[in-house]
């Protein structure tokens, strides 16, 4: 049938990626990616075209993303936008809006790496990922199954997927240690997880704002996050031993009403978190240990301002840290609408509110010029337990070699607490 579209084996690479259900022709390997201008059914194809070719893509308009039909043209779209990362992806979405429908169960955008993918001559190439701008609204989406404190997920919002992030970029296939992602930059995005601008984190839809694994260098800057069910930004090393992913810098961002502000997991090294502002968070800035023995090394947390946190700065199984010139304010005040004066019931470590938590920290470490202030002129003053700097063993590692200089404390139960 001469009207059929055929791809010979010899031309398979040139024909590009797989067909997308209900969306017509697949992306090819040479055409300039076209702005869908609000047509959701064309959004996935446009992004795939951009990374197939490495050519920049401009996105404008409003996109409603879910599993039903797109009202603008009647075509069925996938439940989320899934793209295979091939060559560089360069997106300018300034002014565009991406809104999750109530039936979205999973990531809003998922950029995945495929082992042995060889389309458009991309095999063996590392890809840079650059995303600028856009509003991401996850407030109506289903909540993933792995968020903190699942019992707080509102009835009817429970999802079945293990991931439900606004921007998910996975640069490593861990089972084969296939690595694709070189440098990642995400800037000037706005994330909205709650429909009410004062609702606590556990009423938010989805999961995290940005999730990324395996970039050899990552910069997250000039972004805003309002109401996050899990982490505003979660950056992770990848590979079976966490061997892919270092040099993560998170700076000049704003977060309010999140369980986690900015966190790095699985042993990435050379992490910088600086000049960020966070308000009403359970955990503010952190490194977390997911697998025993995986250690983060060379971590700098500098010039951040944090209000109303249960653990403002928390470092687990980490070596060589600098925590300097941070301001932690209103320690012990209400977090996420939790008004109990006897228990910080979201703190995994206990009942106290902690300014700087050092959990199995070793090497040569500096805690300098930080200001940690408790609650004043409030019924909370004196009724909650507040510790400035906490030392504890973690995963069988003592915390040691901590050099504390010129830190100031006010309205706390303990300036330093050794557990």
N, C-alpha and C positions, 0 to 999 in steps of 0.2 A: 504494500500500500504506500504509494508515493507521498501521501500526505502525512505519513507517520514520521516522527522524529527518531532517527536512528543514530546510534553512536557505535562505530566499529571499535574493536579492541584496540586497534592502532591509534584511534583518535580519542580514547577514553579520557586521557589526562586533559586534553584540550576542552573536552565537553564539560569538565568541571565537577561540581559536587553532586550529591544525590538530589532527586526531585523532592521538593517540599510539598506535603499533602495539601491539595487545594490551592496551590500558588503558582501553577504553570511551570515555565521553564526554570531549571536550576541555574544558579550563578555560573558564569563562565570564567575564563582565565585572562580576559583582556579588556572587557568593556568597563567604562567608567561607571562606578556605582551611582545610582540615581536616588535623589532625595524622595522618600515616599510621601512627604508632606501630609502626614496625618493618616495615611492608609495603613492600618496595622497589618493587613494581609501581605503587604509588600516589604515590611520592615525587616523580617528575617533574611529575605533574599538580598536586600540592599547591604546588610551587614556582612553576609557571606561573600558577596561580590567585593566588598571593600578589603577583606582579609585575603581573598583569593588573589587579588591583584596588588595589594599594598597601597592602593590609591586612596586619598582622603575622601571622607564622606561627611556631608553636611546634613543634619537632621533638623527639621522644623515640624511644627504641628503638635497635635495631641493624639496619643495612642492609648487605647483601652486594650489591655492584654489579659486574656483569659482563654477558656477552652471553647467558647461558643462562637457564633458567627459575628464577623465584623459588620457593624451596622452601616458603614459607609459604602461597602460594595458587596455585601452578602456572602463573601467567601469565608470558608472555615479556616481558622488559624489554630496553631498549636497552643497548648495551655500556657507556655512561656516561650520566650525567644531563645532558641538554641543554635549556636554557631560553632563551627569547628575552626579553631585558630590555626592559620596557615602561614601567611606572610604578615607583615606589619598591619596593625589595625589602628587607623587614625580617624577619630570621630570628634566632630564639633557639634554638640547637641544644645548649644546655648539657646535658651528660650523654649526648647521642646519640653513636653510633659509626657510622662509614662505612668499610666494609672492601672494598678492591678484591679481586675474585677473580683467579685466576691467568690468566684469559683476557682480562682488561681490557687493551685496547690503545688508549690515548688518555686524554683527561681523565677524572677521576673526576666532577667537576662543571664544566660549561662554560656560562657565561652570556654569550650573544652579542648583538650589536647587528645589526639588519637595516635596510638602507637602504630608506626609504620604507615602513616597517612602519606600518600604520594599523589596529590592532586595539584595541578598547576605548577609542577616542578618545585614543590615546597619541601620535599624530603630532605632532612638534615639541616634545614634552615632554622635559626632562632628568630623569633618574632618579637618586636616591640609592640607594646599596647599603650595607646594614648587616648584618653577620653576626657573631653572638656564639656562641662555644663550639663544642664537638664534638671528637671524636677522629677523625683521618683516617689510615687505615692503607693505605699504598701498597706495602707490603713484598712482596706477591705479584704486583704488576702488571708488565706488560711495560714495558721501557725504551724511551723514545722514540729516534728516529733522530738527534736533534740534541744529545744530551748531550755534555759534554766527554769526550774520550778514549774514543771508542766501542769501541776495541779492548779495553777493560777490562770491557765488559759481559759478564756470565757467559753461557756457551753455553745456549741455550734460552730466554733472557729477552729476546732481541732483538724489539722491536716494529716495526711498520711505520708508525706514526703519527709526525708531526713534533712532536706535543705530548702530554704525559701528566702534566698538573699536577693537584694535588688540588683547588684552587680556581682556575679560570681565568675572568677577567672581562675581556672585550674591549669597550671602550666606544667604539670608532671603527671604521668601515669605511674603510680607507685608500684604496681605489680611487676612492671618491666623496667622501672627507672628510666622511662622514656621522657626526655626533657625538651620543652619547646620555648618557654617564655624567657626572654632576655630582660629588657627594662620595661617597667610599668609606671605610668604617670596618670593619676586621676585627680582632677581639680575642678573647682567651681560647681560641684553638684549640690543639690538640696534633696535631702531624704526626709520623708514624712511617714511615720509609722502609726500615728494615732489620728483619728478624726477630730478629737478634742485637743486643743493646744495646751491643756493642763493635765491630760490623762497620764497615769503612771505607765511604766514600761510594760507591765504585764497585760495591758489592754491593747498593745500594738499588734499589728498584723505582720506576717512574714517571720523573719529571723534576723539576720544581720544586714547592715547597709552595704558594706563592701566585704567580700571574702576573696582572698587571693592566696594561692599556694605556688611556690616555686620560682618566683622571679629572681633573677640574679641581682637586680636592683629595683627598688620600688620607692616612689614618692607619692604621698597622699597629702594634698595641701589645698587650703582655701575652700573647704567644704563645710556644709552645715547639716546637722542631723537632729531631728526632732522626734522623740518617742521611738525607742528602738527595743525590740523584744529581746535581742541578745546583745551583740556587739555592734557599735557603730562601724568599726573597722577591725577586721580579724585578718592578720597577715601571718602566714605560716610557711615554714620550710617544708619541702616535699622530698619524695624519694624514700626508699625503705629505711634509710638511716638519717633522714633529714639533711642530706648532702646538697640539696638544691635550694637556695634561698637565703640570701644575706643582704646586708646594706639596705635596710628598710628605714625610711625617714618619714615621719608623720608630723607636719608642722602647720601652724596657723589655721586650725580647724575649730569648729564650735560644736558642742554636743550638749543636749539637755534631755533628761528623762530617758535614760538607757540603763539596762542592766550592766553592760560593759561599755566603757568608752572606747579606748584603743588598746588592743592586745596583740601580742605575738606569741605563737605557740610552736612547739616541736623543734626547739633548739636553733632558731636562726641567730646569727651573730651580727654584730655591728648595727645595732638598732638605735635610732635617735627619735625621741619624742620631745618636741620643744614648741613653746609659744602657742599652746592650745588652751582653750577655755572649756571647762566642763561644769555642768550644774545638774544636781539631782541624779546621781549615778550610784549604783551599788558598788561597782569597782571602776575606778577612774582610768589609770594608766597601769599596764601590767605586762609582765611576761609570765606565761603559764607553762607548766610541765604536763604534757599529755602522756608521754611515755617515760618511765623511770630510766635515768641514765642520759637522756637527751638534755643538753645544757646550752643555755644562751650565754654568749660571751661578748663583752664590750658593749654595754648598754648605757646610754646617756639619757637622762630625763631632766630637762633643763627649762626653766622659765615658764612653767605651766601654772595656770590658776584653776583651782578646783573648789567648788562649793557643794556642800551637802552630799557627802559620800560616806559609805560604810567602810570601804578600804580605798583611800584616795590613790595611793601608789602601792602596788603590790608586786614583788619580784620573787619568783619561785625558781630554785635550782639554777641560779644565775651567777656568772663570774665577771669580775671587773666592772663594777657599776660606778656611775657618777650621778648622784641625785642632788642637783644644785639649783638654788635660786627659785624654788617653787613656792607658791602660796596655797595653803590649804585652809579654807575658811569654813566656819559653821560646822565643824566636826561634832557629831552628836545630834544634829538637827534632823528633822523629818526627811526621810528618803522614800520615794515612791508611795507617799500617802501612809506610810507605816508610822503610827502614832504611839505605839507602845513605848513607855519610858523605861521598861525593865529589860527589854531584849531587842537586839538588832537581828531580827529574824530572817534576814537575807544574807547574813555573813556566814560563809562556809566554815570559818575558823572558830566562831564563838559569839558571845554576846556583845563584845566591845566594838566600838567604832575605832578604826585604826588610821592614823595619818600616813605613815610610811611603814609597810610590812616587809620585813626581810626574812625570807623563808628558804633556808638552805643556801644562803649567799656566801660565796667564798672568793678567794683571790685578793687583790688590793682594791679597796672600795672606799669611796668618798661620799659622805652625806654632809652637805655644806650649804650654809646661807638659806636654809629653808625656814619659812614661817608657818607654824601650825597653830591654829586658833580654834578654840572650842566655841560653844554657844554662850552668848551673853544676853542679858535683858530678855529672857524668855523662860517659860516654865520648864523647858528642856534643860536649862542650865543646872548642873548638879544632879540631875535625875538619870542621866545616861552615863555609861562607862566609856571614857575616852582615853586612848593611849596615843602618844605622839609618834614615837619610833618603836617598833616591835621587833624583837629578835626571837626567832624560833628555829628549831631543827625541822627539816623537811626531807622526806624520802631518804632518811638515814644520814643526811648531811647536816652538820652543825653550821650555824651562821658565825663567821669569824672574820677577823681582819677588817673591821669597820672603823673608819676614821671619821668621827663626827665633830665638826667645828662650826661655830658661829650660827647654830640654829636657834631660833627663838620659839617659845611656847607660851600660850596663855589659855586659861580656863580649861585645863585638862586634868584628869585624874592622875596620870603618870606621864612624865616627859619621855622616859624610856622604860620599856617593859621587856624583861628577859624571861622567856618561857621554856 
